[in-house]
């Protein structure tokens, strides 16, 4: 298994993982993208070209997970299904990376794939002198307990809550040491 930068050829596989990771508000599942309007393959391709912080986990030539993240200076260039989240992030101070999406195929849950993806991001972000990584996790109507537990385990701390209509997102920050 390897972690590498995403290529344009990965976009359709990334999109499939995103679709498979989407859950409904009334779902019994507690992990996934809450009623997320999955990006098109073209939009994923655009994002892959835009940022050096787009990674995939590959096992035997099969894409099993991905992580997309963007330097805060690029956030205005991204088409978003969550404009309020991006507006909030654009207003944040400092030089940071926004961790936009992370997903792993269900059959690979609990195997350390997400941690490996974040390890690559943290290493590259430090190399480029970013001070932190920010991300959001759904708190309401479904509290994504698995994601919260994982992010806290790797060093993220809750710094704010963002209310958007009937949704509440926790804003989490990981301070990068040099």
Secondary structure, DSSP 4 states (H G I P E B T S, - for coil): -EEEE--GGGHHHHHHHHHHTEE-TT-S--SSEET--PPPHHHHHHHHHH-S-EEEEEETTEEEEEEEEEEGGGGGGS--S-HHHHHHHHT--SSEEEEEEEEE-GGGTTSSHHHHHHHHHHHHHHHTT--EEEEEEEEESS--HHHHHHHHHTT-EEEEEEEETTEEEEEEEEEPP-
